[in-house]
Amino acid sequence: MEIEPFAVELWMGQFEGQCQYNLAETCVRSLTIGELLELCGTDETELSAFLSMKMDYGSVDGSLQLRTNIANLYSNVEPNRVLVTHGAAGANALIYSALVSPTSHVVSFVPTYQQHYSIPKSFGADVDVLQLRKQDQFLPNIDELRAIVRDDTSVIALTNPNNPTGSLIHQEALKQILEIGEDCGAYVVCDEVYRGTDQVGAGTTPSVVDLGGNGVSTGSMSKAFSLAGLRLGWIVAPPEVLEQVTHHRDYNTISVGMINDYLASLALANADVLLERSRSLTRRNLQILDDWVQTEDLVSYVKPSSGTTALVHYNLEMDSYQFCRQLLEETGVLLMPGSAFEIEGAFRIGYANDTQVLERGLPLLSAFLHQVN
Ligand SMILES: Cc1ncc(COP(=O)(O)O)c(C=O)c1O
């Protein structure tokens, strides 16, 4: 089975190790184990739990404690609707294995995380994209969605909050998307890894699984919870979907590591504290980015409403791959070229990493923009 190369992962794998100022990062600044323990109000004595841990496969669906803590991130979800996976990457791959076949029709909102269209395509599905446009604040046009779906549409796939634009679909529009899915018999698969990082209010976007019976949510410890190193994610889905997913999971995952399960349970028992830290960081750093965009005349963007990234357009005749390669070579600043999302004249910036990295990287980016102008 052939699959298109995963453009953002390819770029990160090639260049992440070479940069001085990583503004391509999408995680809220990752935590050390020591920082995690401190935020959870404990210390290294907590780690003694590992000494008596018998290293078998653990609970293959994820421990009940962990699934309970994940269920608590939603308004109306029981632990038996949760399946623990190898990151959100594993969750998304499993969902498409379970829901998509060569005869499926899939609608994927773009730009998005490439899994959501390249995996269905690799299975031979007929994939249509619903383009999110700058002039619409990168929000979906619901009438266009209505026109694209068909009787054989099996999945409507989106990322909310969105990567790369940071746009956020609110409850009313999510309900309309779910209704459109319901009418044509499609599941709405929503990648919610950035959930919990909204710029205003309490900070947590409603999940599709709390808004409609055909909603499927994927999430993980990587972004809003700053623990990508745990490689731990999840799927919340209706029972008939979970059953199919479980069959695939048995073949390619079995279970996640017990130490990861334990630490994720601990982190999610303190979800409020971790999310508060993330919101404080993303809100402070977005203010810094926004001040820069307002004063830098060669760039423009739609200010993100959530997430950790922004799509910034630049006013130069230079393709985005060349722009980002040369920027890295000359300044040590790493961005993500828009070409990774099939968008030219733009780059994705990840602003939720270290504040100092952002503060030092932006002036270097400005100097470069004016030098190549
Ligand atoms: C939208 C989206 N989904 C999934 C992933 C993968 O996340 P994980 O680290 O949980 O596998 C990413 C990582 O960048 C992402 O941006």
PDBQT file of the ligand as one rigid body, heavy atoms in Angstrom, charges set to zero:
ROOT
HETATM    1  C1  LIG A 401      -3.673  17.941  14.581  1.00  0.00    +0.000 C 
HETATM    2  C2  LIG A 401      -2.690  16.919  15.060  1.00  0.00    +0.000 A 
HETATM    3  N1  LIG A 401      -3.118  15.670  15.278  1.00  0.00    +0.000 NA
HETATM    4  C3  LIG A 401      -2.285  14.698  15.715  1.00  0.00    +0.000 A 
HETATM    5  C4  LIG A 401      -0.950  14.970  15.950  1.00  0.00    +0.000 A 
HETATM    6  C5  LIG A 401      -0.076  13.870  16.469  1.00  0.00    +0.000 C 
HETATM    7  O1  LIG A 401      -0.096  13.945  17.871  1.00  0.00    +0.000 OA
HETATM    8  P1  LIG A 401       0.518  12.858  18.836  1.00  0.00    +0.000 P 
HETATM    9  O2  LIG A 401       1.833  13.401  19.307  1.00  0.00    +0.000 OA
HETATM   10  O3  LIG A 401      -0.443  12.747  19.957  1.00  0.00    +0.000 OA
HETATM   11  O4  LIG A 401       0.680  11.590  18.091  1.00  0.00    +0.000 OA
HETATM   12  C6  LIG A 401      -0.457  16.270  15.716  1.00  0.00    +0.000 A 
HETATM   13  C7  LIG A 401       0.969  16.571  15.908  1.00  0.00    +0.000 C 
HETATM   14  O5  LIG A 401       1.473  17.591  15.473  1.00  0.00    +0.000 OA
HETATM   15  C8  LIG A 401      -1.359  17.262  15.281  1.00  0.00    +0.000 A 
HETATM   16  O6  LIG A 401      -0.963  18.522  15.073  1.00  0.00    +0.000 OA
ENDROOT
TORSDOF 0
